[in-house]
Amino acid sequence: MGDTKGTCGVNAARLVERFCSLVAVDNPSYGERAMADAVSGMLRALGATVEEDGAAAIVGGSAGNLIARIPGEAGLPTVGFCAHLDSVAPAKGKRAVVFDDGTIRSAGDTVLGADDLSAVAALLEAVCVLREQGIAHRPIELIFTVCEEPYTKGSRALDVERLTAREIFVPDLTGAVGTAAIAAPTILALTVTVTGRASHAGFAPEAGIHAIAVAARALTRCTLGHVDEDTTVGFGIIHGGTASNAVPERCVLEGEIRGYDDARAWEECRRLQDIFEQECAAAGAAVTVAVEERTRAYTVGADSAIARRFADACAAIGVQPTQVRTFGGSDANTFAARGRDTLVIANAMSSVHSVEEFTTVDELARLCALLIELMR
């Protein structure tokens, strides 16, 4: 193993073994039952009480969110940690391979699942170290969510009022351990349906209203990509028509808006809707725009109490704290929207959402050491 400064007390071999055993469990979104059972068993073996909520029925999955509690020093505020149990596809048949240089990858035909199993394994090892060494710590709540990858469906189904913790760290960010995101975006999913009038494209094209052409005219008026420094717009799916010799009656476009300013994101949404309504009205077509708020933007004060606690924990293990903004969503968005102080932090994962995903033994150990400091 390489540089493990600041990881004294972490049993790196046990941590890696636990991580590899979790990787071997299938955990696709909506199919986390086996993972939830495995993690529940490990938590109970560490003396935690474990509850499972009713999120499975809400999201249409096989398991609910887990809430584990570990008593701590009386009079100290509870600290929360959240990691998610699901991984993006392909998440079945995963196998971790540990290389001589300490790199851990999948066998190459699946994701590794370090997103977010590195956090799950490190949290479990951190609790194990606290118990073994008798380290005084705050009361701890561990939240393990399902269906995070499909835009935080699991945490959005969680009754946050069941949680005692007002401060929640979310290890679910790429970058070196010691990195924390102090801003994350609103993500709005758009489904635009343009309805024209079908007719035969050869015999009576004038009788129809070409839904794809109308949608195309509207789309060419939209600014895509960065509409300003903090806001992006994109449409990634377009489909319509039923036959090559017919004027298509319907065209559906699916896209999203992301922005660090929630009000600005919704302003851009209304602007896009106006463009499609204008083009459809001019052509005699109809349009519906369905919008789903998948995450809501939030910011954390660079000198806030939770940011200072994180910086102090980094200093304790000899890691340089770094603050960034992320343009991805996480369960932290859910907790922030519901009034909890939250910080999403790097969790020893790289090249996520691909079969090239990897972690390292050193970074796993550093992550675990950092979590222990945050629990003290």
C-alpha positions in Angstrom: 0.0 0.0 0.0 1.2 3.5 -0.7 0.8 6.7 1.4 -1.6 6.1 4.2 -0.9 9.2 6.3 -3.7 10.0 8.6 -5.3 6.5 8.3 -4.0 5.1 11.6 -6.6 2.8 13.2 -8.2 1.9 9.9 -7.9 -1.8 9.1 -7.2 -1.4 5.3 -7.3 -5.1 4.6 -10.7 -5.5 6.3 -12.0 -2.4 4.6 -11.0 -3.7 1.2 -12.5 -7.1 1.9 -15.7 -5.5 3.0 -15.8 -3.4 -0.1 -15.1 -6.3 -2.4 -17.9 -8.4 -0.7 -20.4 -5.5 -1.3 -19.3 -5.2 -4.9 -20.2 -8.8 -5.4 -23.8 -8.1 -4.5 -26.2 -7.2 -7.4 -27.6 -3.7 -6.8 -29.3 -2.2 -9.8 -31.7 0.7 -9.1 -35.1 -0.7 -8.1 -33.5 -4.0 -7.3 -31.5 -3.3 -4.1 -33.1 -6.0 -2.0 -30.0 -8.2 -1.7 -27.8 -5.2 -0.9 -30.2 -3.8 1.7 -30.2 -7.2 3.4 -26.4 -7.5 3.3 -25.9 -4.0 4.7 -28.6 -4.5 7.4 -26.9 -7.6 8.6 -23.5 -5.8 8.8 -25.0 -2.9 10.7 -26.7 -5.1 13.3 -23.5 -7.0 13.8 -21.9 -3.7 14.7 -24.7 -3.0 17.3 -26.7 -0.6 15.3 -30.5 -0.5 15.3 -31.8 -0.7 11.8 -35.2 0.4 10.3 -36.4 0.1 6.7 -39.0 2.6 5.5 -41.7 2.2 2.9 -39.9 3.7 0.0 -40.1 0.4 -2.0 -43.8 0.8 -2.6 -43.4 4.5 -3.4 -40.6 4.1 -6.0 -41.7 0.6 -7.3 -38.5 -1.1 -6.1 -37.6 -4.2 -4.0 -36.3 -2.4 -0.9 -36.7 0.7 1.1 -34.3 3.2 2.6 -32.4 2.0 5.7 -31.9 4.2 8.8 -29.4 2.9 11.3 -28.7 4.5 14.7 -25.6 4.2 16.9 -25.8 5.7 20.4 -23.1 8.2 21.3 -22.0 10.6 24.0 -24.9 12.1 25.9 -25.6 15.8 25.2 -23.9 15.8 21.8 -25.9 16.5 18.6 -26.5 13.6 16.3 -24.4 13.6 13.1 -25.8 12.0 9.9 -24.2 10.3 7.0 -26.0 9.2 3.8 -24.8 6.8 1.1 -26.8 5.1 -1.6 -27.2 1.3 -2.1 -27.8 1.2 -5.9 -25.4 1.4 -8.8 -25.9 2.3 -12.5 -26.1 -0.5 -15.0 -24.5 -2.9 -15.6 -24.7 -3.6 -11.9 -25.3 -7.4 -12.0 -22.4 -9.9 -11.8 -19.9 -7.3 -10.5 -16.5 -8.5 -9.3 -13.8 -6.3 -7.8 -10.2 -6.9 -8.8 -7.4 -5.6 -6.6 -4.2 -4.8 -8.4 -0.7 -4.8 -7.0 -0.5 -1.0 -7.1 -3.6 -0.8 -4.9 -6.0 0.1 -7.7 -9.4 -1.6 -7.5 -11.4 -2.1 -10.7 -14.2 -4.3 -12.0 -13.5 -7.3 -14.1 -14.3 -5.0 -17.1 -17.8 -6.1 -18.0 -19.7 -4.1 -15.3 -19.3 -1.0 -13.3 -17.3 -1.4 -10.1 -20.0 0.2 -7.9 -17.6 2.4 -6.0 -20.4 4.9 -6.6 -21.5 4.5 -3.9 -20.2 1.3 -2.3 -16.9 2.9 -1.4 -18.9 5.1 1.0 -21.0 2.2 2.3 -17.9 0.1 3.1 -16.0 3.1 4.6 -19.0 4.0 6.9 -19.2 0.4 8.1 -15.5 0.2 8.8 -15.6 3.6 10.6 -18.2 2.4 13.0 -16.2 -0.8 13.5 -13.1 1.2 14.4 -15.0 3.4 16.8 -16.2 0.3 18.7 -12.9 -1.5 18.7 -10.9 1.5 19.9 -13.5 2.9 22.3 -13.4 6.2 20.6 -15.9 8.7 22.0 -18.3 9.9 19.3 -21.5 11.7 18.6 -24.8 9.8 18.2 -24.7 8.7 14.6 -27.5 8.2 12.1 -26.6 6.3 8.9 -29.0 6.6 6.0 -28.7 4.2 3.1 -30.9 5.2 0.3 -32.3 3.2 -2.7 -32.9 4.5 -6.2 -30.5 7.4 -5.9 -29.2 7.0 -9.5 -32.6 7.7 -11.1 -32.5 11.2 -9.7 -32.7 10.6 -5.9 -36.1 8.9 -6.0 -35.3 7.0 -2.8 -34.4 10.0 -0.7 -37.3 11.9 -2.0 -39.5 9.1 -0.7 -37.9 9.3 2.7 -39.7 10.9 5.6 -36.8 13.2 6.7 -38.7 14.0 9.9 -37.8 10.5 11.1 -34.2 11.7 11.3 -32.7 13.3 14.4 -29.6 14.6 12.7 -29.7 18.2 11.5 -26.2 17.9 10.0 -25.7 15.3 7.2 -22.6 14.4 5.3 -23.2 12.7 1.9 -20.1 10.9 0.6 -21.0 10.7 -3.1 -18.7 13.0 -5.1 -15.8 12.3 -7.5 -12.4 13.9 -6.6 -9.7 13.4 -4.1 -10.7 12.7 -0.5 -10.9 16.1 1.1 -13.0 17.6 -1.6 -16.5 19.0 -0.7 -19.1 20.6 -3.0 -20.7 23.7 -1.6 -23.1 24.2 -4.5 -25.3 21.8 -6.5 -27.9 22.5 -9.2 -31.6 22.4 -9.8 -32.3 19.7 -12.4 -35.6 20.0 -14.3 -36.6 17.1 -16.6 -38.7 18.2 -19.6 -41.0 16.1 -21.8 -42.4 18.2 -24.6 -45.2 16.6 -26.7 -46.2 18.3 -30.0 -49.4 17.0 -31.5 -50.2 17.9 -35.1 -52.5 16.1 -37.6 -51.8 12.9 -39.4 -52.3 12.5 -43.2 -50.9 10.6 -46.1 -47.5 12.1 -47.0 -48.0 11.2 -50.7 -51.7 11.8 -51.5 -52.6 14.6 -49.1 -49.5 16.1 -47.3 -51.3 19.5 -47.1 -54.0 18.0 -45.0 -51.6 17.2 -42.2 -49.8 19.2 -39.6 -46.2 17.8 -39.5 -45.5 17.5 -35.7 -41.8 16.8 -36.2 -41.3 19.8 -38.4 -43.1 22.0 -35.9 -41.0 20.7 -33.1 -37.9 21.2 -35.2 -38.7 24.9 -35.8 -39.2 25.4 -32.1 -36.0 23.6 -31.2 -33.9 25.7 -33.6 -35.1 28.8 -31.6 -33.9 27.3 -28.3 -30.5 28.0 -27.0 -28.8 24.7 -26.1 -25.8 24.0 -24.0 -24.7 26.9 -21.7 -27.4 29.6 -21.8 -25.3 31.4 -19.2 -22.4 30.6 -16.9 -24.6 28.8 -14.4 -27.4 27.3 -16.5 -27.5 24.6 -19.2 -30.3 23.3 -21.5 -30.2 20.1 -23.5 -32.6 17.8 -25.4 -31.2 14.2 -25.8 -34.2 12.2 -27.0 -36.5 13.0 -29.9 -38.9 10.5 -31.4 -42.1 10.7 -33.5 -43.9 9.4 -36.5 -45.2 5.9 -37.3 -44.6 5.4 -41.0 -42.3 6.9 -43.7 -45.3 7.7 -45.9 -47.3 9.5 -43.3 -47.3 13.1 -42.0 -46.4 12.5 -38.3 -49.1 13.4 -35.8 -46.8 13.4 -32.8 -43.3 14.3 -31.8 -41.9 13.9 -28.3 -38.7 15.6 -27.0 -37.0 14.8 -23.7 -34.4 17.0 -22.2 -33.3 18.8 -19.0 -32.3 22.1 -17.6 -29.6 22.4 -14.9 -28.7 25.5 -13.0 -27.2 26.7 -9.8 -29.9 29.3 -9.4 -33.3 27.6 -8.9 -35.3 30.6 -10.0 -33.2 31.1 -13.1 -33.7 27.4 -14.1 -37.4 27.8 -13.9 -37.2 31.1 -15.8 -35.5 29.2 -18.6 -38.1 26.5 -18.5 -40.9 29.0 -19.0 -38.9 30.5 -21.9 -38.7 27.2 -23.6 -42.3 26.5 -23.1 -43.2 29.9 -24.6 -41.2 29.1 -27.7 -42.9 25.7 -28.3 -46.4 27.2 -27.6 -45.7 30.0 -30.2 -44.5 27.6 -32.9 -47.4 25.2 -32.3 -50.0 28.0 -32.3 -48.6 29.3 -35.6 -48.9 25.8 -37.2 -52.2 24.9 -35.7 -50.6 22.2 -33.5 -51.0 21.5 -29.8 -48.3 21.1 -27.2 -47.9 19.9 -23.7 -44.8 20.5 -21.5 -44.4 18.2 -18.5 -41.8 19.3 -16.0 -40.4 17.2 -13.1 -38.1 18.8 -10.5 -35.5 16.1 -9.9 -33.2 18.1 -7.6 -33.3 21.6 -6.2 -30.3 23.9 -6.1 -28.6 24.7 -2.9 -25.4 26.4 -1.6 -23.4 25.9 1.5 -21.6 28.8 3.1 -17.9 28.4 2.6 -17.4 29.3 6.2 -20.6 27.6 7.6 -20.4 25.3 10.6 -20.6 22.2 8.6 -17.9 23.3 6.2 -15.7 24.2 9.1 -16.2 20.8 10.7 -15.3 19.2 7.5 -12.1 21.3 7.1 -11.1 20.5 10.7 -11.6 16.8 10.1 -9.5 17.0 6.9 -6.7 18.8 8.9 -6.8 16.1 11.6 -5.8 13.4 9.0 -3.4 15.6 7.0 -5.6 16.2 4.0 -6.0 19.5 2.3 -9.7 20.5 2.2 -11.0 21.7 -1.2 -14.3 23.4 -2.0 -15.9 23.0 -5.4 -19.2 23.3 -7.1 -20.8 20.2 -8.7 -23.2 20.2 -11.6 -24.5 16.7 -10.5 -27.3 16.0 -8.2 -27.2 13.8 -5.1 -29.2 12.9 -2.0 -27.7 16.1 -0.5 -30.1 18.1 -2.7 -33.0 16.3 -1.0 -31.8 17.0 2.6 -30.9 20.6 1.8 -34.4 21.2 0.3 -35.9 19.9 3.6 -33.9 22.1 5.9 -31.0 20.0 6.9 -27.4 21.3 6.9 -25.7 19.0 4.3 -22.4 18.6 2.6 -21.6 16.2 -0.3 -18.0 15.0 0.0 -15.6 13.0 -2.2 -15.7 9.3 -1.5 -12.8 7.6 -3.3 -14.5 6.9 -6.7 -13.2 7.8 -10.1 -14.5 7.4 -13.7 -18.0 6.6 -12.4 -20.9 5.5 -14.5 -18.6 3.5 -16.8 -16.9 0.1 -16.8 -13.6 2.1 -16.3 -14.7 3.0 -12.8 -12.0 2.5 -10.1 -11.0 3.3 -6.6 -7.7 2.7 -4.6 -6.9 1.2 -1.3 -5.2 4.4 -0.1 -8.2 6.6 -0.9 -10.6 4.1 0.7 -8.5 4.2 3.9 -8.3 8.0 3.8 -12.1 8.3 3.3 -12.7 6.0 6.3 -10.3 8.0 8.5 -12.1 11.2 7.5 -15.5 9.7 8.4 -14.1 8.7 11.8 -13.0 12.2 12.5 -16.5 13.6 11.5 -18.1 11.1 13.9 -15.9 12.1 16.9 
